[in-house]
Amino acid sequence: MRFINTILTLITIIGGFNWFLLAVFDFNIVHEIFKFSSVWEKVIYVVIGLSSLYCLSLIKMIYKSK
């Protein structure tokens, strides 16, 4: 379970970094990697969104363990 938490947290961090680059430099990493297919681009955004929702449940686990 710890491995899955780590992977999903990293996916969420990468998604946040993509938003940072988009806001500051107008550069979208996901679009640059998957510019040949908008379907794959949307799939990546869905995966990032779902991993961020899962990370919300991790906050509950963190505060429960303290």
N, C-alpha and C positions, 0 to 999 in steps of 0.2 A: 504494500500500500504506500509505503514511503517513496518508492520509485515513481509511482503514478503521480503522487502529489508533487514531486520534484519536476517531472516532465510537464505537467499541466501548468505549474507556476512559471516555468521557463517559457512556455508558449504564450502565456499572458504577458510576461515581461517583453518578449519580442514584439507582440502586438502593440504594447504601449510605446515601445521604441519606434515602431512604424508610424504611429500617430504623431510622435514628437518630430520625426523627420518630415512628415507631411505638413505639419503646422509651421515649422521653422524654415525648412528649405524647399517646400513644395515638391518633395521627392517621395514617391510611394514604392517601397521595396517590393511589396506583394505584386503590384501592377508590373513592375519591371521584370520580375521573375516569370510571371504567368501572363504576359501580354498576348500570347498566342491563343489563350482560352479564357474567356470571361467566366465560364462555368467553374473552372478550377480556382479562379480568383475568389469567387463567391464561396466555394467550399472552404477555402483557407480562412476567410472571414467568419464563417459559421463555426469552424473549429476553434478559432481564437475567442469568439464570443462565448461558446459553451465552456471553454476552459476557464474563462474569467468568472462565469457563474459558479463553476465548481469551486474556484478559489474563495468565493464568498463563504462557502461552508467551512473552509479551512480556518477562517477567522474564528468561528465558533469553537473549533477544536483547539486553537491556540489559547484562547481565553479560558477554556475549560481546564486545560492542563496546568495553568498557573495557580 
